[in-house]
Amino acid sequence: MPPILYHAIAAFVVLNVVIGLVTYVTLLERKFAARMQSRIGPYYVGWPHGWLQPIADALKLMMKEDIVPNHADRWVYNLAPLVFLVPCMLIFATIPFAPGLGVADLNIGVLFFLAVSSLEIVGLFMGGWGSHNKYALLSAMRAVNQIIAYDLPFVFVALIPVVLAGSLQMSAIVAAQSGLFGWYVFYPVLGQLAFVAFLVATLAAENRVPFDILEAESELVAGFRVEYSGMKFALIQLAEYAHMIGTSFLGALLFLGGWLGPGPEWLGPLWFLLKAMFVFLVVTWVRWSFVRIRVDQILAISWKLLLPISLVLLLATAFVVAYRSAGVA
Amino acid sequence: MADTVAQHVVEIGYGGNERLVMNMGPQHPSAHGVFRAILTLEGETVVAVDAVIGYLHRCHEKLAETLTYVQYPSIASKTDYVSAMTAELTYVSAVEKVGKIDVPRRAQYLRVLAAELQRVASHCLWLGTWCMDMGGALGGGATVFLYAIRERELILDLFEALTGARLLYGFHQVGGVRYDLPAGWTEQCRQTLNLIEQRLREYEAMLEDNPFFLVRTQGVGVISRELALDVGVCGPLIRGSGIDYDVRRAEPYSSYGEFTFKVPVETAGDCHARYRVRMVEFRESIAIARQALDGLPEGPISSRPGVKSVGQVRVPKGEGYARVEGARGELGCYLVADGGAKPYRLKWRGASFCNLAVLPHIIPGHKIADVVAIMGSVDPVFGEVDR
């Protein structure tokens, strides 16, 4: 089989799996949130416990009228959901779901992930700008502010496992975490601090409460997507959740040892999925228990707190690694 | 346009030169009904706000002139539909004052009980919606909202058992109350009060141990003591600004003098102070309701017979003003009677209306996100503002 064919098939499969996963992760989140709020959540569409609800939602969104505001910048407005979606799907390209099972296990996998995932801001800003809506515009401005502020700490924190493993390749990072308590989240002190910082940066990078100032439905109604309806809205939702899940997978890879776990090797992808869902649920848990903070407070947290902490953590990790390798040599 | 005439009540000078006028409301998730705020923004900062009200005007005062004293209490409950009991109480108190009608002691106690339960229910709704303003319908705020609504439902169940209605009760009538307590109600009420008191601690744990909640509320929307007096805010707002004033104690009505309760006062004047005041009021209301249940006297529940015809109650010529400490503050009703079965003129003094007037003074200088937080902490109900 020519490599290009293999990659094409793998990409097709991963794309569809991701879309299916995204649809069902929404159900997971809704059920989880409902439990936290002493509700039941989706129940009636599909027995038992509303498992057809995501399908019904998707069908509903497809059948909705597609409205373009009169004064919208049509090109920008129509392109924005796609520009938003593509990077959020691209990040899955470098994620290996088991040894050798993935679209492309690049030797600069982590770098590719970080670079591509911050591209989503372009689509987001296009959507906010093209909608010709003041709420959307304000939200887009906030988005740019926030993404710039939080991408730096996010990158620094994600680099800590890279430094520990000595490689930018995802599979190499996982391989370096093998052994009892080998996962980087168990790395003394540094690992735990880095994991917490990673979760905070994740929340902000994914625009989740308490950092969801760009959606901010109590002030900006729905932020940059206030004018979107139907399939375009569905694409934006899909992109957001895909980004969220992609970041959860990254967290599981970098800190929780990816597909490593007890049992036979073919259980690997399952372990990986479970760990990613764990990261996702932690993020969801935070989302449903905090109030949103203000834009100035978000920026202050990033520049004054998270950025210095992540820098110090990265430096400390580098020192530890250098000290150890010097000891060995 | 009226909008342009009343613009820029308070304006703060900022260095920037580009301004954006943004219309928040009347249809907006945080408009608490139909409030419209025309914000002038410089970046994220609000430099001027023009508050527009009147979208829910339903001619309540004119309507009062066309309805008899027997009919109107059920309409009075629609002024402040979140705490309908106190609105009814205000109206019948005014009628009783003008008509010099006695109220039996059992009825007075039942009125106190209903009013205090209503205050708890109303504060539950306030806590939930306010947190939703700050936390979003897709975030932690919604969690608090659903918890608070759960507790409000329990009180509405009590009211349903008492009056048959869950929102607009028609519980009060001139000369007393319309319904006596059904069997088993007292026990159910006690259990509900115990449960809510316990849940209050959970809310406080969830909110006050949360630094994000604190940074969103402390120092935000400060109403100074002087401003509170100048604008004439009332209820939890004035008590949050360091003024120890409560109609229940300043001018006891419906035998409030026989109950012991604390009036909470905070001096900071910010959103957090108003939150603290209301959280203490929750507990005081529960304590008053317990006292009313304990000391409930026997006897008739009304000094007048039950309703047989709509023109049954006639009030001699005269005028009078009755006021009641509602959940949102001093709710007043000025009544002019001409001797017939209908009032000659009625004037409502809405607590939310007076409280809302403070918004243009405190919002400029805050961020957009704070606008909804401040508005939520004022707790306006637009049925009462526009009437």
Interface residues (C-beta under 8 A of the other chain):
Chain A: A33 M36 Q37 S38 R39 K134 Y135 L138 R142 V209 P210 D212 I213 E215 A216 E217 S218 E219 L220 V221 R287 W288 S289 F290 V291 R292 I293 R294 V295 D296 Q297
Chain B: L20 M22 N23 M24 H28 P29 S30 L41 E44 C131 M132 D133 M134 G135 G136 A137 L138 G139 G140 G141 A142 T143 L146 Y147 R150 M206 N210 F212 F213 V215 R216 K367 I368 A369 D370 V371 V372
